Amino acid sequence: MRKIHLIVWMVLLTLSATKASAKTIPSVSNNNPLNNITAVDQLSDVNAKSWKLQTLQSLIEQYNCASHDIDTNNQTLTRYEFAAKLNACIMQINELINQEKITTIDRETLSAIQTLKSEFAAELLTFRNRVTLLDNKVATLQAQQFSPQVELEGEIIFAVTGIAGGRKANSKTKPINENLVLSDRVRLSLETSFTGKDKLQIRLQGRNTPELADFTDTKMANLGFDGDDDNELEIDEIDYKFTLSKQTRLTFYALGGGLGDFVPSVNPLFSGSGDGSISTFGRENPIRRQGGGAGVGISHHLSDSVNLSLGYVTNNAANPETGVFASPYGAIAQLTLEPTKNTSLSLTYIHSYNNVKTGTGSELTNNPFDDQADAIIAHSFGAEAAWQINPTISLGGRVGVINATAKDLPTTPNATISTWALLLTLRDIGKEGSFAGFVLGQPPKVTHNSFGKAFEDKATSLHLEGFYHWQITDNVAITPGLFVITNPEHNNSNNNIYVGTFRTTFTF
């Protein structure tokens, strides 16, 4: 009965306001100019001693329906200001009724609201019309107007790196020079949009961070942000992304694309070169590193929890002798699933031509047929998963298998290359936005090769890594980290190799 009583009173209140509006607003069809003159009492301010202001203050206190209380001792409101606060209170009361947080309103309060609505009907209507007009203008601006502009973004890395381990891989006499190295990498990105739903990026890069493979004789020791161009600034990436629909995005790379750029990352905290794993192996599944250059990709959300991504890159797209499809290339297809809010999974397939090198495994994985094959076709399969155990701890893992075949050799020999890794992340350690990452895995290894037993890796190398990404400010982060390679080059006669770095990243 209380609820019915309340609804009846609100209906009466609304009807009363409607009638009052009709009485107060001048009729546009009446040609008599005297009828359009506003009454004096409709122009006067509402002073502090008015019962109207005191009633409004009572409503504000009872229903918490205005941002500021009213000083009933010395404050005077214009009729428009009064109507704005009254409108806020009416909307708040309606919302509380809809949420069933109010079950009754006493008759005196309802009568007061009804009286105020009747007396300020014209101002309330004007106020609501202005709000509606403003909302429409904002919606129109958002939907139809866009001003293209170019933004500059930058990232600078300073790194101090040291390596140790006795002898170089597969050498009994060549020592590793245990020195500290100071290096840097600078990236400047020019980004613009033409529609508000697309992005064109041109990135310039200069760096002098050495590939540690040159000093350890194994690519297993490479850093995740290396590359030495003598700090000469050059364009290293050009890409354009735009949406075909809410579910579909298309990406073009004229330069600098990689297979991993076309697909989502299940463990994104490890994948960034400036804020992720300090090693090349730790950043992503090595099978994704089969190819780079120019290419195209498409990403489509089949549902909120299922994504299908496809991509194709080629190394020498601008060479007329090889073209887009005859030069070394790689094609990727990945299905990414999020069964629950705390779990994600990806299944990956890659087809490559003369691109079996991953840059992270043993020398045999990069050259399984002793430089005798000029037409190597590879089919690769990978899976990756992540599980957010709680807000702090997440576990991840990945596996990858490459099956490479030399099509131009008489017996068409084939080789199987495998890799795996386990990942652990501890979020918000020390400071919100900071995290610690740990990697345990096996770099790519030739486990079978019909070309000959001599071209199979005999032992197993393990990659053990720990790093801590400390986000000092929004624009400055430091990442100390260390990784160890046991049995480098999958050879148990080689000394372990230790790589430590202190990476400082500035973004702007």
C-alpha positions as CSV (number, residue, x, y, z in Angstrom):
1,M,0.0,0.0,0.0
2,R,2.9,2.4,0.8
3,K,4.4,1.8,-2.7
4,I,1.0,2.4,-4.4
5,H,0.5,5.5,-2.3
6,L,3.9,6.8,-3.4
7,I,3.3,6.1,-7.1
8,V,-0.1,7.9,-7.0
9,W,1.4,10.9,-5.4
10,M,4.3,11.0,-7.9
11,V,1.7,10.8,-10.8
12,L,-0.3,13.7,-9.3
13,L,3.0,15.6,-8.9
14,T,3.9,15.2,-12.6
15,L,0.4,16.1,-13.8
16,S,0.4,19.2,-11.6
17,A,3.8,20.2,-13.1
18,T,2.5,19.7,-16.6
19,K,-0.5,21.9,-16.0
20,A,1.6,24.5,-14.4
21,S,3.9,24.5,-17.4
22,A,1.0,25.1,-19.7
23,K,-0.2,28.0,-17.6
24,T,3.2,29.6,-17.3
25,I,4.7,29.3,-20.8
26,P,3.4,32.0,-23.1
27,S,1.4,30.7,-26.1
28,V,3.1,31.3,-29.4
29,S,-0.3,31.4,-31.2
30,N,-1.6,34.4,-29.2
31,N,-1.0,37.6,-31.1
32,N,-1.7,39.9,-28.2
33,P,1.8,41.3,-27.1
34,L,0.5,41.9,-23.5
35,N,0.1,38.1,-23.1
36,N,3.9,37.6,-23.6
37,I,4.9,39.9,-20.7
38,T,6.4,37.9,-17.8
39,A,4.9,38.6,-14.4
40,V,7.1,40.5,-11.9
41,D,7.0,37.7,-9.4
42,Q,8.5,35.4,-12.0
43,L,11.6,37.7,-12.4
44,S,12.5,38.2,-8.8
45,D,15.3,36.3,-7.0
46,V,14.6,33.8,-4.2
47,N,16.0,35.5,-1.1
48,A,17.4,33.7,2.0
49,K,14.3,34.2,4.2
50,S,11.9,32.8,1.6
51,W,10.1,29.6,2.6
52,K,11.0,28.3,-0.9
53,L,14.7,28.4,-0.2
54,Q,14.3,26.9,3.2
55,T,12.1,24.1,1.8
56,L,14.7,23.4,-0.9
57,Q,17.5,23.3,1.7
58,S,15.4,20.7,3.6
59,L,15.1,18.6,0.5
60,I,18.9,18.8,-0.1
61,E,19.7,17.7,3.4
62,Q,17.1,14.9,3.3
63,Y,17.9,13.4,-0.1
64,N,21.5,14.6,-0.6
65,C,20.4,15.9,-4.0
66,A,22.7,18.9,-4.7
67,S,26.5,19.4,-4.7
68,H,26.4,22.3,-2.3
69,D,24.2,23.2,0.6
70,I,22.5,26.6,0.8
71,D,23.4,29.3,3.3
72,T,19.8,30.2,4.4
73,N,21.1,33.2,6.4
74,N,22.6,35.3,3.7
75,Q,22.3,33.5,0.3
76,T,20.0,34.6,-2.5
77,L,19.4,32.5,-5.6
78,T,18.2,33.5,-9.0
79,R,15.1,31.7,-10.2
80,Y,17.3,29.8,-12.7
81,E,19.7,28.7,-9.9
82,F,16.9,27.7,-7.7
83,A,15.3,25.7,-10.5
84,A,18.6,23.9,-11.3
85,K,18.9,22.7,-7.7
86,L,15.2,21.8,-7.5
87,N,15.5,19.8,-10.7
88,A,18.5,17.9,-9.2
89,C,16.5,17.1,-6.1
90,I,13.5,15.8,-8.2
91,M,15.7,13.6,-10.3
92,Q,17.5,12.2,-7.2
93,I,14.1,11.4,-5.6
94,N,12.9,9.6,-8.7
95,E,16.1,7.6,-8.9
96,L,15.8,6.6,-5.2
97,I,12.2,5.5,-5.9
98,N,13.3,3.5,-8.9
99,Q,16.0,1.8,-6.8
100,E,13.4,1.1,-4.1
101,K,15.5,3.0,-1.6
102,I,12.5,5.2,-0.8
103,T,9.3,3.4,0.1
104,T,7.3,6.4,1.5
105,I,7.2,10.2,1.2
106,D,5.2,12.1,3.7
107,R,2.3,14.2,2.5
108,E,3.8,17.5,3.6
109,T,7.0,16.9,1.5
110,L,5.0,15.9,-1.5
111,S,2.8,19.0,-1.3
112,A,5.9,21.2,-1.0
113,I,7.5,19.6,-4.0
114,Q,4.3,20.0,-6.0
115,T,4.0,23.6,-5.1
116,L,7.6,24.4,-6.1
117,K,7.3,22.5,-9.3
118,S,4.1,24.5,-10.2
119,E,5.7,27.9,-9.4
120,F,9.0,27.2,-11.2
121,A,7.6,25.2,-14.1
122,A,8.8,27.6,-16.7
123,E,12.4,27.6,-15.4
124,L,12.4,23.8,-15.0
125,L,11.3,23.4,-18.6
126,T,14.0,25.9,-19.8
127,F,16.6,24.1,-17.7
128,R,15.8,20.7,-19.1
129,N,15.6,22.0,-22.7
130,R,19.1,23.5,-22.4
131,V,20.5,20.3,-21.0
132,T,19.0,18.3,-23.9
133,L,20.3,20.8,-26.4
134,L,23.8,20.6,-24.9
135,D,23.7,16.8,-25.0
136,N,22.7,16.8,-28.6
137,K,25.5,19.2,-29.6
138,V,28.1,17.1,-27.7
139,A,26.8,13.9,-29.4
140,T,27.0,15.6,-32.8
141,L,30.5,16.9,-32.2
142,Q,31.7,13.4,-31.1
143,A,30.0,11.7,-34.1
144,Q,30.8,14.0,-36.9
145,Q,33.8,16.2,-36.1
146,F,37.4,15.2,-35.9
147,S,40.5,17.3,-36.2
148,P,43.6,15.4,-37.4
149,Q,46.8,16.2,-35.5
150,V,50.3,14.8,-35.3
151,E,51.5,13.6,-31.9
152,L,55.1,12.9,-30.9
153,E,55.8,10.0,-28.6
154,G,59.2,8.9,-27.5
155,E,61.0,6.2,-25.6
156,I,64.7,6.3,-24.5
157,I,66.5,3.3,-22.9
158,F,69.8,3.5,-21.1
159,A,71.2,0.2,-20.1
160,V,74.3,-1.0,-18.2
161,T,75.0,-4.7,-19.1
162,G,77.5,-7.2,-18.0
163,I,78.2,-10.8,-19.1
164,A,80.2,-13.6,-17.5
165,G,80.7,-17.3,-18.0
166,G,84.3,-18.2,-18.7
167,R,84.6,-19.5,-22.2
168,K,82.5,-18.7,-25.3
169,A,80.0,-21.3,-26.4
170,N,81.6,-24.3,-28.3
171,S,85.1,-23.0,-27.6
172,K,87.8,-24.3,-25.4
173,T,90.1,-21.3,-25.7
174,K,88.2,-18.1,-26.4
175,P,87.2,-16.4,-23.1
176,I,84.2,-14.1,-22.6
177,N,85.3,-10.6,-21.9
178,E,83.6,-9.8,-18.6
179,N,83.2,-6.1,-19.0
180,L,80.3,-3.7,-18.3
181,V,78.7,-2.1,-21.3
182,L,76.7,1.2,-21.4
183,S,74.3,1.4,-24.3
184,D,71.1,3.1,-25.4
185,R,68.2,3.0,-27.7
186,V,66.1,6.0,-28.8
187,R,62.7,5.7,-30.5
188,L,60.6,8.7,-31.7
189,S,57.1,8.0,-33.0
190,L,55.0,10.4,-35.1
191,E,51.4,9.3,-34.8
192,T,48.3,10.8,-36.5
193,S,44.7,9.9,-37.2
194,F,42.4,10.9,-40.1
195,T,39.1,9.7,-38.8
196,G,39.6,9.2,-35.1
197,K,39.3,5.4,-35.6
198,D,42.6,4.9,-37.4
199,K,46.3,5.5,-36.6
200,L,49.3,6.1,-38.8
201,Q,52.6,5.7,-37.1
202,I,56.1,6.5,-38.4
203,R,58.8,5.4,-36.0
204,L,62.5,6.6,-36.0
205,Q,65.1,4.6,-34.1
206,G,68.8,5.0,-33.2
207,R,70.6,2.5,-31.0
208,N,74.0,1.0,-30.0
209,T,73.1,-1.9,-27.8
210,P,75.2,-4.9,-29.0
211,E,73.9,-8.4,-29.8
212,L,75.6,-10.4,-27.1
213,A,75.8,-13.4,-29.5
214,D,78.8,-11.6,-31.0
215,F,80.6,-11.9,-27.7
216,T,79.3,-15.2,-26.4
217,D,78.9,-17.2,-29.7
218,T,75.3,-18.0,-28.9
219,K,72.0,-16.2,-29.7
220,M,70.6,-17.6,-26.4
221,A,72.4,-14.7,-24.6
222,N,70.7,-11.8,-26.6
223,L,68.9,-9.0,-24.9
224,G,65.3,-8.2,-25.7
225,F,66.1,-4.6,-26.8
226,D,69.4,-5.1,-28.6
227,G,70.6,-3.8,-32.0
228,D,73.5,-1.7,-33.0
229,D,73.1,1.0,-35.7
230,D,75.9,3.2,-34.3
231,N,73.1,5.5,-33.0
232,E,72.2,6.6,-36.5
233,L,68.6,7.7,-36.5
234,E,66.6,6.0,-39.2
235,I,63.0,5.0,-40.0
236,D,62.5,1.5,-38.7
237,E,58.7,1.1,-38.7
238,I,55.8,2.4,-40.7
239,D,52.3,1.1,-40.0
240,Y,48.7,2.0,-40.5
241,K,45.8,0.6,-38.4
242,F,42.1,1.2,-38.9
243,T,38.8,-0.5,-38.0
244,L,36.5,-2.1,-40.5
245,S,33.8,-2.5,-37.8
246,K,33.6,-2.7,-34.0
247,Q,34.8,-6.3,-34.2
248,T,37.4,-6.0,-37.0
249,R,40.7,-4.2,-37.3
250,L,43.1,-4.1,-40.3
251,T,46.8,-3.5,-40.0
252,F,49.4,-2.6,-42.7
253,Y,53.1,-2.6,-42.2
254,A,55.2,-0.9,-44.9
255,L,58.3,-1.5,-42.7
256,G,59.3,-3.1,-39.4
257,G,56.4,-5.6,-39.0
258,G,56.7,-8.9,-37.2
259,L,54.3,-11.9,-36.9
260,G,53.9,-11.2,-33.2
261,D,52.6,-7.7,-34.1
262,F,49.4,-9.1,-35.7
263,V,48.2,-11.3,-32.8
264,P,47.3,-10.6,-29.1
265,S,49.7,-11.5,-26.4
266,V,48.5,-13.8,-23.7
267,N,51.3,-12.7,-21.3
268,P,51.7,-9.0,-22.3
269,L,53.9,-8.0,-19.3
270,F,56.7,-10.0,-20.8
271,S,56.4,-8.9,-24.4
272,G,57.6,-5.3,-24.4
273,S,61.1,-4.5,-25.3
274,G,61.2,-1.4,-23.1
275,D,59.2,-2.7,-20.1
276,G,59.0,-6.5,-20.4
277,S,61.5,-9.4,-20.2
278,I,65.1,-8.4,-20.5
279,S,66.0,-11.3,-22.8
280,T,64.8,-12.0,-26.4
281,F,63.8,-15.5,-25.4
282,G,61.6,-14.3,-22.5
283,R,59.6,-11.8,-24.5
284,E,57.5,-14.1,-26.7
285,N,57.2,-17.6,-28.2
286,P,60.2,-18.0,-30.5
287,I,58.1,-19.5,-33.3
288,R,56.6,-16.0,-33.8
289,R,60.0,-14.7,-34.8
290,Q,59.9,-16.4,-38.2
291,G,59.7,-13.4,-40.5
292,G,59.6,-9.6,-40.5
293,G,59.3,-6.6,-42.8
294,A,56.3,-5.4,-44.8
295,G,52.9,-7.1,-44.3
296,V,49.2,-7.1,-43.6
297,G,47.1,-8.5,-40.8
298,I,43.5,-8.6,-39.7
299,S,42.1,-9.1,-36.2
300,H,38.4,-10.1,-35.7
301,H,36.5,-10.6,-32.4
302,L,34.2,-13.5,-32.9
303,S,32.8,-12.7,-29.5
304,D,33.8,-10.9,-26.3
305,S,36.0,-13.8,-25.4
306,V,37.2,-15.2,-28.8
307,N,39.6,-13.5,-31.2
308,L,40.9,-14.7,-34.6
309,S,44.0,-12.9,-36.0
310,L,45.8,-13.5,-39.3
311,G,49.0,-11.9,-40.6
312,Y,51.5,-12.1,-43.4
313,V,55.0,-10.5,-43.6
314,T,57.7,-10.7,-46.2
315,N,61.4,-9.7,-46.0
316,N,62.0,-8.2,-49.4
317,A,58.6,-6.9,-50.6
318,A,60.2,-4.1,-52.6
319,N,62.6,-6.4,-54.5
320,P,61.2,-6.9,-58.1
321,E,63.2,-10.1,-58.5
322,T,61.4,-11.8,-55.6
323,G,58.3,-9.8,-54.9
324,V,55.9,-10.3,-52.0
325,F,55.4,-14.1,-52.3
326,A,58.8,-15.4,-53.5
327,S,61.0,-13.8,-50.9
328,P,61.4,-15.2,-47.4
329,Y,58.0,-14.8,-45.7
330,G,55.9,-15.9,-42.7
331,A,52.1,-16.2,-42.3
332,I,50.4,-16.6,-38.9
333,A,46.9,-17.6,-37.7
334,Q,46.0,-17.4,-34.0
335,L,42.9,-18.1,-32.0
336,T,42.9,-16.3,-28.7
337,L,40.4,-17.4,-26.0
338,E,39.4,-16.0,-22.6
339,P,37.2,-18.7,-21.0
340,T,37.0,-16.7,-17.8
341,K,38.1,-13.3,-16.5
342,N,41.2,-14.9,-15.0
343,T,42.3,-17.2,-17.7
344,S,43.4,-16.8,-21.4
345,L,44.7,-19.2,-24.0
346,S,46.1,-18.9,-27.5
347,L,46.6,-21.5,-30.3
348,T,49.0,-20.5,-33.0
349,Y,49.9,-21.8,-36.5
350,I,52.7,-20.4,-38.6
351,H,53.7,-21.2,-42.2
352,S,57.1,-19.8,-43.3
353,Y,59.5,-20.0,-46.2
354,N,63.2,-19.6,-45.7
355,N,62.5,-18.0,-42.4
356,V,63.1,-20.7,-39.8
357,K,65.6,-18.6,-37.9
358,T,64.2,-17.5,-34.5
359,G,67.2,-15.7,-33.2
360,T,66.9,-17.3,-29.8
361,G,67.9,-21.0,-30.1
362,S,71.0,-22.9,-30.9
363,E,73.0,-22.5,-34.2
364,L,71.5,-25.7,-35.5
365,T,67.9,-24.4,-35.1
366,N,68.8,-21.5,-37.3
367,N,70.6,-23.7,-39.8
368,P,69.3,-27.3,-39.6
369,F,70.5,-28.3,-43.1
370,D,74.1,-27.1,-43.0
371,D,73.5,-24.2,-45.5
372,Q,72.7,-26.6,-48.3
373,A,69.0,-25.9,-48.6
374,D,67.5,-22.8,-50.4
375,A,63.9,-23.7,-50.1
376,I,62.9,-24.5,-46.4
377,I,59.2,-24.8,-45.7
378,A,58.3,-24.8,-42.0
379,H,55.0,-25.5,-40.3
380,S,54.9,-24.4,-36.7
381,F,52.4,-24.9,-33.9
382,G,52.2,-23.1,-30.6
383,A,50.1,-22.8,-27.5
384,E,50.2,-20.3,-24.7
385,A,48.2,-19.8,-21.5
386,A,47.9,-17.5,-18.6
387,W,46.1,-17.8,-15.3
388,Q,45.5,-14.9,-12.9
389,I,45.5,-16.8,-9.5
390,N,44.8,-13.6,-7.5
391,P,45.4,-9.8,-8.1
392,T,49.1,-10.3,-7.4
393,I,50.1,-13.7,-8.8
394,S,49.7,-15.0,-12.3
395,L,51.1,-18.1,-14.0
396,G,51.8,-18.5,-17.7
397,G,53.3,-21.1,-20.0
398,R,54.0,-21.7,-23.7
399,V,55.2,-24.4,-26.0
400,G,56.2,-24.3,-29.6
401,V,57.2,-26.9,-32.3
402,I,58.7,-26.1,-35.7
403,N,58.7,-28.8,-38.4
404,A,61.1,-27.7,-41.2
405,T,61.5,-29.5,-44.5
406,A,64.2,-28.8,-47.2
407,K,62.2,-29.0,-50.4
408,D,65.2,-28.6,-52.7
409,L,67.4,-31.4,-51.4
410,P,67.2,-34.9,-52.9
411,T,65.7,-36.7,-49.8
412,T,63.7,-33.7,-48.6
413,P,65.0,-34.0,-45.1
414,N,63.0,-32.6,-42.2
415,A,63.9,-31.3,-38.8
416,T,61.9,-30.9,-35.6
417,I,62.6,-27.9,-33.4
418,S,60.9,-27.5,-29.9
419,T,60.8,-24.9,-27.2
420,W,58.9,-24.2,-24.0
421,A,58.7,-21.8,-21.1
422,L,57.0,-21.3,-17.7
423,L,56.2,-17.7,-16.6
424,L,55.5,-16.2,-13.2
425,T,54.4,-12.7,-12.5
426,L,54.0,-10.8,-9.2
427,R,52.1,-7.6,-9.7
428,D,52.2,-4.3,-7.7
429,I,55.3,-5.4,-5.8
430,G,56.7,-2.4,-4.0
431,K,54.5,0.1,-5.9
432,E,51.4,0.0,-7.9
433,G,52.2,-0.7,-11.6
434,S,55.5,-2.4,-10.8
435,F,55.9,-6.1,-11.2
436,A,58.5,-8.9,-10.9
437,G,58.8,-11.5,-13.7
438,F,60.4,-14.9,-13.8
439,V,61.1,-17.2,-16.8
440,L,62.1,-20.8,-16.9
441,G,62.4,-22.4,-20.3
442,Q,64.2,-24.2,-23.0
443,P,65.4,-22.2,-26.0
444,P,64.7,-23.7,-29.4
445,K,66.3,-27.1,-29.8
446,V,66.7,-29.5,-32.7
447,T,65.2,-32.7,-31.3
448,H,65.0,-34.7,-34.6
449,N,66.7,-34.2,-37.9
450,S,66.6,-36.8,-40.8
451,F,69.4,-34.9,-42.4
452,G,71.7,-36.6,-39.9
453,K,72.3,-37.1,-36.2
454,A,75.2,-34.7,-36.3
455,F,72.6,-31.9,-36.8
456,E,70.6,-32.7,-33.7
457,D,71.3,-31.0,-30.4
458,K,72.7,-33.5,-27.9
459,A,72.0,-31.8,-24.5
460,T,69.5,-29.4,-23.2
461,S,70.0,-25.7,-22.4
462,L,67.8,-24.0,-19.8
463,H,67.0,-20.3,-19.6
464,L,66.5,-19.0,-16.1
465,E,65.5,-15.3,-15.7
466,G,64.3,-12.9,-13.1
467,F,63.7,-9.2,-13.5
468,Y,61.9,-6.4,-11.6
469,H,60.1,-3.6,-13.4
470,W,59.9,-0.7,-11.0
471,Q,57.6,2.1,-12.3
472,I,59.0,5.1,-10.5
473,T,56.7,7.7,-12.2
474,D,54.4,7.6,-15.2
475,N,57.3,8.3,-17.4
476,V,60.3,6.7,-15.8
477,A,60.9,3.0,-15.0
478,I,64.0,1.0,-14.1
479,T,64.4,-2.8,-14.6
480,P,67.2,-4.7,-13.0
481,G,67.4,-8.2,-14.3
482,L,69.6,-11.3,-14.6
483,F,69.3,-14.5,-16.7
484,V,71.4,-17.6,-16.9
485,I,71.9,-20.0,-19.8
486,T,72.9,-23.5,-18.7
487,N,74.6,-25.7,-21.3
488,P,74.7,-23.0,-23.9
489,E,74.0,-24.2,-27.5
490,H,72.5,-27.3,-25.9
491,N,76.0,-28.6,-25.2
492,N,76.8,-29.7,-21.7
493,S,80.6,-29.2,-22.2
494,N,80.0,-25.4,-22.4
495,N,80.2,-23.1,-19.4
496,N,77.1,-21.4,-18.1
497,I,76.6,-17.9,-19.3
498,Y,75.3,-15.1,-17.0
499,V,73.8,-11.9,-18.4
500,G,72.8,-9.0,-16.1
501,T,71.4,-5.6,-17.1
502,F,70.1,-2.5,-15.5
503,R,67.6,-1.0,-17.9
504,T,66.2,2.5,-17.4
505,T,63.3,3.5,-19.6
506,F,62.0,7.1,-20.2
507,T,58.8,7.7,-22.1
508,F,57.1,10.9,-23.2
